Amino acid sequence: MNIKQNYSLLRHNTFGIDACCDRFLEYSSKEEAVETAHMIASDNMPLLIIGGGSNLLLTGDYHGTVVHSAMKGITATVNDDGSVRVVAASGETFDDVVAYCVAHGWYGAENLSLIPGDVGASAVQNIGAYGVEAKDLIESVEAVEIATGSIVSIPSCECGYGYRQSRFKNEWKNKYLITEVTFILRSHGTLNLDYGNIRHELERREISNPTLAELRQLIIDIRRAKLPDPLVLGNAGSFFMNPVVEKEKYLQLAEQYPQMPHYPVDENHEKIPAGWLIDQCGWKGRSLGRAGVYERQALVLVNLGGATGADIVTLCEAVRHDVMRKFNIDIKTEVNII
């Protein structure tokens, strides 16, 4: 186990905030995860469990224990019914798992290409993109219960998954150390091309029947074109969640803004892109001090160099205020602010 005192978290957050924690624990096996759980359970220090730090904003030093999984490994079993069970360790980079599945010709994860972060965090956050969410693929989550040190397997149906939500983020917060996630994919299937600008981009490239690899590369190219490289501009990807509004609210806005993009959720709700709302408020490309709204994607807040976590929060609140004032919609943060 890796144990550090007064440890810098600079390389553990993609916003590029140089904050320290009092103690850093990193486990590389199930046995070390159990040992880590016993250590945590035996003290009263505040606890922060992190993944790749791609969904994290630190507003100062963390006076407590930070825990990170360094567990690695991917295994797979192809079943007679065409399903494929992929088991990935919690410390694996999630996009490496997507690449592994696409390389083997397994369907289901390709629309989640290039989403940053670790496998364990994907199960906590229920990450999603282009019409697919992690919950659509997760069969179960294996974890160590911190209170007892017991290894448990939790079926997906018990994880309380919703839009960027799970029980791990809410009532189970700091209750488990995730060790591995089991995903179910398909050896045969159809591609999901009906979200965002996928079909438009396929037409532009004159691709009528894309392969898994072609779709993955297309999504990677789309994401890279509109999202900044954290090594150049510190960021945590999408800072805000897309708001889901009542149908009546959507119809009122659609009358006033007929070009407003939207996606049906169910009979009574519509999802409106937060980036569009922010852009309509004139924030795209603007900044407050060293914190800015990315010029290519208003959903992304960036560290222009030397910004503190507090600077990013100030910008976040200014953006939220203007969206509320113009549209009467409260956009929620997707990023975990500490």
N, C-alpha and C positions, 0 to 999 in steps of 0.2 A: 504494500500500500504506500502511496505517495502522501506524505504529511509535511505541510509547510506552515510556518508561522509568519505573520505579517507579510502576507503574500500579495503581489500585484496581480490584479485581474485584467491587466491591459490586453493580454492575448486571449482572454476569455470573453470579450465582448466586441462585437463588430462596430459599435459606435466609436471605438477608439478612446474610451474614457479610462484614464489611469487612476483607478481607485484600488485600495487594498482591503483585504479581509484579515481578521485576527487569526483565523486558522483555515487551512485548505486541505481537504481530504479527497483523494482520488483513488477509486477502486478499479482493479483490472480483471477481477474474476468474481464468481459468485461467492466464493469463500471470503474474499476481501470485502464484498458488499455486506455480508453478514457481520463481519468484524466491524465495519464502519457503522452499521446500524447499532451495534452494542455500544460503541463509543459515543454516538449521538444520544442514545437513550439514557446514558448514565450521567449526562451533564445537562445544564439548563441554558446553554448558549443559544442565542437566536440562530435559526437555520435557513440557509438558502441553497436549494438544489438547482443546479444549472446544467444545460446541455452545451451546445456550441456557442452560446452567447449571442445568437443572431436575433433573439427576440427579447433583448434585455437592455434597459437603460439604467445605469448606475448614477445616482445623484450625489454620491459621496462615498467615503470609506464604509465598508460593511463591518460592523462590530459584532461579529459572530462567526459561525462556521459555514463555509461554502463547500458543497460536495459535488463532485463531478465524476461521471463514469468514463473510464478509458477502456471498457470492455470491447473486444473486437471479435469478428467472426460472422460469416454468413453461410448457412446451410439450406438445402432445398430438397424437397421430395415431390416427385411428379406422381399423382394418383391416377388410378384407372379411369376415373370419371372426367379427366381433363383438368381437374383443379391442381394447383401447385402450392404447396405449403413452404413458405420461405421464412426461416427463423433468422433474425438479425440481432446481434448484440447491441445493447443500448448506446455504446460509445461509437458505433459506426456512423459515418457521415451518411445522412439519409439519401442524398443524391447518388452515392456509390451503390446503394441498394437498388435504386431505380435503374441505374446503368447496368447492373448485374442482371436484373430481370429482363430488360430490353435486349441485352446481348444474347440471352437464352431464348428469346422469342416468346416471353410470357406477357400476357395482356393484363392491364389494369392500372399500372403505376406510371405509365409514360406521361400523362398530363401533369404529373407532379415533378417533372424534371426541373433541376436546378434550384429547387427550394432549399435554402440554406438550413443548417442545423443538424443535430444528431437524431438517431432513431428513437431514443428514449423520449426526447422532446416532442417528436411527431405524435406520439401517443398521448402526451399531456395536452398539447395545444390543439390537436385535431387539425393539423395543417391542411390546406386545400388550395387548389388552383384549377382554372379551366374546367369547372364542372365536376371535379373529383375531390373527395376529402379522404383523409387517412382512415376514418371510420369505415369507409366503403371497402377497405382492404384488410383491416385488422381483425384477426380471429380471436387473439388473446394477448394479454400482457403479463409477463412474468416479473415479479418484484419481490423484494425483501421487505417484510413489514417491520418498520423501525422499532415499534414497541416490544416485539417479541423476538425478532431476528429470524422469523420463519419465512421460508420461500413459498410464495403463493402464486397460483395462476388465475388470473381474473379474465373471464370471458368478456369480449367486446360489448355484449349486450348489457353488462353490469357497470360499464364505465361512464354512463350518462353522457354520451357524446351528443353535441349540438354544434352550431356554428362557432368554431374556434373555442369550444368549451368541452370540459370533461370533469368528472368528479375529482381527478387528480389536481385540477386547478382550483377546486372549491372545497368541498367537505373533506377530501382526502389530501389536501395540501400538506406537504411535509410528513405524510404518513408512510410513504413507500419509497424505496430506492429501486428503480426499474433496472432489470438485468437484461431482458431481451423482449422482443416483440415478434409475434407470429403473424405474418400476412398471408392472405389467400389470393392467388392470382389464377389466371387461366392459360392453358396451353393453346387455346383457340379462342377467338373472340372478334368483336368489332371495335373500331376506334371511336372515341368520343370527340367529334369535330365541331360540335354545335355551340361552343362557348367562346365568347370574346371574338377575336379577329382571326381565328384559326383558318376557317374556310377561305376568307379573303386572302390570307397570306399563301395558302395552298394554290389558289387560282393565279396569284401573281407569279408563283414559281412554276406554274403549269404542271402541277402534280395532281392528278385526278384520283389516284388510288394509293395513298401513302403507306409505306411500311412502318413498322414500329420505330425503327431507327430514324426514318425520315421525319416522323411526327415528333420524336424526342428532340432531334436537332432543330426543328422549326420552333418548338417551344423554348428551347435554350436561346435561340437567336432573338426571339421576341422579348424574352425577359432581359437579356443583356442589352438590348436596344433601349429599354425604358428604365432599367434599374442600374444605379451606380455601383461600381466595384468598391466594396468596403475598404480595400487597401488604398484607394485613392480618395474617396469621400466616405467617412465613417457613417454608417446607417444601419438600420435594422429591418430593411425591406419595408413592407407595408406597415406604417405606423398606426393606422386606424382600421377598424373593421367597417365593412360595408353595411350601412344601416338597413334593417328590414322594417318596413313601415306597413301600416294597415292599408288595405286596398283603397279605402276612401281618401286617405291622405295622399296616396300616389296619384289618384285621379285628379285631385285638386291641383297638384303640382304639374301633372301632365298637360292640363289646360293652359297653364301659364308658361310651361317650358316643353313644347311638343317634341323637341329634339332630345329630351332627357333620356339617357340610356337606362334600362331597367331589366330585371330578370325575375320571372315568376318564381315564388317560393311555394305557395299553395293557393287555394281558392281565395284566401283572405289577405294575403301578404305579397309584397313585392320588395325585391332587393334593389337599392339604388347605389351605384358606385360612389364611394366617399371621395375618390379622386376627382370625379366630375363636380361634386358639390363644392369642394375646396377650390377647384379651378374657377368656378363661376364666381367665387368670392374674391378672385384676383390674387390668390396667394402663390400660384405656380411661378417658381423662379425668384420669389421674394425672400428676404431674410430679415432676421432681427439679430444684429450683432454677428456672431460667428455661427449661428444656427440658421439653416435655410430650408425652404421647400424646394425639392429637386425640380429642375427646369423641365425635365422630360416626363415626370410622373408626380402629380401633386399629392399622391398618397404617401410619398416617401419624404421623411425629414432627414436632413443630412448635417453632419459636423463639417463645417467649412474649414476647420483647422483651429484647434485650441478651444473649442466650445466645451463647456461643462455640462453635466447632466441637467443642472438647473436651467441653463440656457435653452436646452432642448425642451424642457417642460414649459418654460415661458412661451416659446413659440407654439407649442402644442395647444396651450390654453387660448392663445390669441386666435388660432385657426378655428378651434371649436366654438369660440364665442361668435365669430363672424358667420359660421355655418348656421348656428342656432338663430342668430338675428335675421338672416336672409331666408332660411327655409323652415325654421322652427323644428329642426332635427338635431338631436344630440348625438354626435358621432363619438363612439367609444374607442378607446385605445386598444390596439391589439398587443402592443409591446408591454412587457412586464416592467413597471417602473419601481425601482428599489431606492 
